[in-house]
Amino acid sequence: MTSQPRTTPGVLDRMAVDFADHDALITDDRSFTFAELRDEVRRAAAAIIGLGVQAGDKVAIWSPNTWHWVIACLATQYAGAVMVPLNTRYTADEASDILARTHAPLLFGMGRFLGADRVGDLDRAALPDLRHVVRIPIDESDGTWDEFLAGPAAPLSEVDARAAAVRPDDPSDVLFTSGTTGRSKGVLCAHRQSLAAPAAWAECGQLTSADRYLCINPFFHNFGYKAGILACLQTGATLIPQLTFDPEQAMRVIAEKRITVVPGPPTIFQTLLDHPNRGQYDLSSLRFAVTGAATVPVVLIERMQAELDFDIVLTAYGLTEANGFGTMCRADDDAVTVATTCGRPIADFELRIDSPDAETGAGEVLLRGPNVMLGYLDDPAATAAAIDADGWLHTGDVGTVDAAGNLRITDRLKDMYICGGFNVYPAEIEQVLARLDGVADAAVIGVPDERLGEVGRAFIVRRSGSDLDEQAVIDYTRKHLANFKTPRSVVFVEALPRNPGGKVVKPTLREMV
């Protein structure tokens, strides 16, 4: 068999031939074989070009896991444009910042979702580059997708020419990840990288065309987009997305569709294991699970294998700047290794611990290889700070490597914590708190939470005379930030502990928990 193409249009073209009649994508309201998927992608790409989108333009997608998301993503790349996913929990202000910085002429935006019309809340006057918004229907009456497809369209010959012109080193996507300065950074990756990294991930999990993959992880995240859509696209596995995580619905789909693969954060598997109705569903088809993003107890791995019938349970470590990947356990690793380490390098990455401590061996985790990001969008200074002259990506995480080459993450140089599988950067929350009337000083840390792994706790110094209370703080942050960033508790203090340089000493705050 010849080697796999190194662009997403090339892979889609290949799979439409090699797996023409094989199920590619299944949802409650629509299904596609690989041949049908390519046809629908070409149709949408023609409409994208018909709206005036040029090769290299950024096209944003702000929607939960629907089949439209998959089509919009692949069609954007088929048209030679660059896909920019937005977190569905972003407020309109957060989304506007990214839309403005990418100069996106087109947004595929959701209809009403989780009780809010966030796309409708956008200030279009502040986004002069945003010429078109296509509403993805979340219910039957709420969308403009059909009108988009029925509108002006380029001839298919032009569509195919655009796809053929895409090169492996061309940018394929920009995923935004908050930085420790509080402002999000756009991570720019090439087609070859966005394909090679998930292909290595799929190889570790022995993913094949016989697999049926329940995608609970959101498509706007690497775990859903690259380890989901692009892993299935390259292996012929059937992708079955879930709009939002509902444990009973997930078990029903596993039983009815004979799901074999379910990746997700540990909380998902804990919820399934503890669900009172689990015994009513046949989950025996399950084969492969990948988890991570939080501490994983050994007993959870053992229960997933014994009670959920998974043959293979793996953990992994990665970050957006490394295309979402870095290290991963292997199928023959024991439960203790899987639970307590992140495995060995994958995807041609080299792993190094920088300046290891003489006693513990801990130091900053560095990664190097062909799948390190191209750089941060329009931010050469931040790129140079993240990737040194020798090509090593400085992850900001602290870890050790054991004799077998397994990575253990022991701490974070950055203050980031993980809430329900999402990275949260305290600096961003602290900037919002600084704008709240009555706040003189503020700092945020992550604290353990049984359900979400970690949640935010804000430490606040009130201004003199202020009667600010905990609920007012939480309500304010919820209005301005996505819900996973909203602190769940507030502690009022007389002063924040600071070092001689004026920096807040967060270990001292953690001791107060």
Buried (B, 14 or more C-beta within 10 A) or exposed (E): EEEBBBBBBBBBBBBBEEBEEBBBBBBEEEBBBBBBBBBBBBBBBBBBBBBEBEEEBBBBBBBBBBBBBBBBBBBBBBBBBBBBBBBBBBBBBBBBBBBBBBEBBBBBBBBBBEEBBBBEEBEEEEBEEBBBBBBBBBEEEBBBBEEBBEBEBBEEEBBBEBBEEBEBEBBBBBBBBBBBEBBBBBBBBBBBBBBBBBBBBBBBBBBEBEBBBBBBBBBBBBBBBBBBBBBBBBBBBBBBBBBEBEBBEBBBBBBEBBBBBBBBBBBBBBBBBEBEEBEEBEBEBBBBBBBBBBBBEBEBBBBBBEEBEBEBBBBBBBBBBBBBBBBBBBEEBEBEBBBBBBBBBBBEBEBBBEEBEEEEBBBBBBBBBBBBBBBBBEBEEBBEEBBEEEEBBBBBBBBBBEEEEBBBBBEBBBBBBBBBBBBBBBBBBBBBBEEBEBBBBBBBBBBEBEEBBBBBBBBBBBEEEBEBEBEBBBEBBBEBBBEBBBBBBBBBBEEBBEEEEEEBEBEBBEEEE
